Amino acid sequence: MLLIRTPHPRAARTFFLAVNAISSSRPQCSRFSSQQKQTPRYRAVVIGAGPGGICAVGNLLEQKKSPILWVDHLFQGGRLNQYYREVPSNTKVKRFIDYAEGVQPFRDVVKEAEKPNAYTHLKGLDQEDTCHIAQAADLCIMLTKGLGLERGVAKQVGNVSKASWSEANNWTVEINPDQTSSGPISISSDLLILCNGAAPTTGPLPVKNIQEIGLDPALKPSLIAEILPADKDLTVGVIGASHSAILVLRNLYDLASTSHPKLRIKWFTRHPLRYAEEKDGWILRDNTGLKGAVATWAKENLEEDVLPSSDVSRFLEKVSTTKEKEQETYLAHLPSCTHVVQAIGFRHNELPVLEREGGKLELVYDHETGGFGDKEGKRVRGLYGAGIAWPERVTDPEGNVEMAVGLAKFMKYLKKIVPEWRA
């Protein structure tokens, strides 16, 4: 007989939905019976289980906004774990610890977890140094596993296809489960939290017959090595000068100087390299500048005064351009490339169909509150966003405006705004 401890009285009526789905190796999923006469009701539905979704669930629990239904395809740390484990982090280890200790539900998970674990591993590292994304991803997976039914969270494997707001019922949410043939299920919720994440974006190029490599595989050394044939003459164009772009350049250089001697690189950039700079109590270009090992590699190999004498120059040609002359530059140089990687930014992943009183919603995000308005500026009740797709907008002491992206930054933002979230 399986016993479930329910920490909050309002959560008790929902936990029977998940009893048959608990196992040690799979997410704890809600099973909805077709014979139920009442639509299950939650305080919040959270879409997405990457770092933003995990943080949203933790902060909702901190504010006693449970029971929560959490919806994701994998519950395995999002893109951080799926694509970026091999990427060196640009964040100091202590910032990941700040994330793990940010709210009491996280601290409870850490306290109760069997040791050693992802948290104790991070605690054992130099707190002022950086690490690999894999170590942060392992922390996210550990927290996800610990946020279960006993804390007021039911997990549903699948995706939210549609959500409708009505004054009578707040949000009615339709979910397509991944592992059942019984069709969509429907639940009600006071709050709907979009933590759907973001993916690399690309732009149109004026050259055809060139193979595009996605930014995600280009950031993964083991995968890009498989994609590019080692015995053929190849030229890969890399567009951008962001942290991601420099990582791609380094990955390609590592291949060219070892296993892929016929590989050459053309680097297209519109501006000089930009670095994060420590100031008196704050960081200039904290969210847009190069940091950590990537910054060190760029300074040692890519700056104008060092590139000609660097070993990197044997394989890499820098092509400077401007926004006005970008297309002209591509027309002149891309035809000599066999492949291209665009590292020009991210955009949020596809959203479910969102409606209010029967009409489709067009959303405008409020970077101050985490809420949304419609195209006329009217607040959309009970709808909020978090994570890389919906970050806080910050202004530094010199007036520069950036989007604050990072695990500790998500935590700081949500601790400020979640107490004000309401239907």
Secondary structure as UniProt FT lines:
FT   HELIX           9..11
FT   HELIX           12..15
FT   HELIX           16..21
FT   TURN            34..35
FT   STRAND          41..47
FT   HELIX           51..62
FT   TURN            63..64
FT   STRAND          68..72
FT   HELIX           78..83
FT   TURN            85..86
FT   STRAND          88..92
FT   HELIX           93..100
FT   HELIX           104..112
FT   HELIX           118..123
FT   TURN            127..128
FT   STRAND          130..132
FT   HELIX           133..146
FT   HELIX           149..151
FT   STRAND          153..166
FT   TURN            167..169
FT   STRAND          170..177
FT   STRAND          185..194
FT   STRAND          198..200
FT   STRAND          211..212
FT   HELIX           215..218
FT   HELIX           221..227
FT   TURN            230..231
FT   STRAND          234..239
FT   HELIX           243..256
FT   TURN            257..259
FT   TURN            261..262
FT   STRAND          263..269
FT   STRAND          277..278
FT   STRAND          283..284
FT   TURN            285..288
FT   HELIX           292..301
FT   TURN            304..306
FT   HELIX           307..309
FT   HELIX           311..314
FT   STRAND          316..320
FT   TURN            323..325
FT   HELIX           326..333
FT   HELIX           334..336
FT   STRAND          339..342
FT   STRAND          346..348
FT   STRAND          353..356
FT   TURN            357..358
FT   STRAND          359..360
FT   STRAND          364..365
FT   TURN            367..369
FT   STRAND          371..373
FT   TURN            375..376
FT   STRAND          379..385
FT   TURN            388..389
FT   STRAND          392..395
FT   TURN            397..398
FT   STRAND          401..404
FT   HELIX           407..417
FT   HELIX           418..420
//
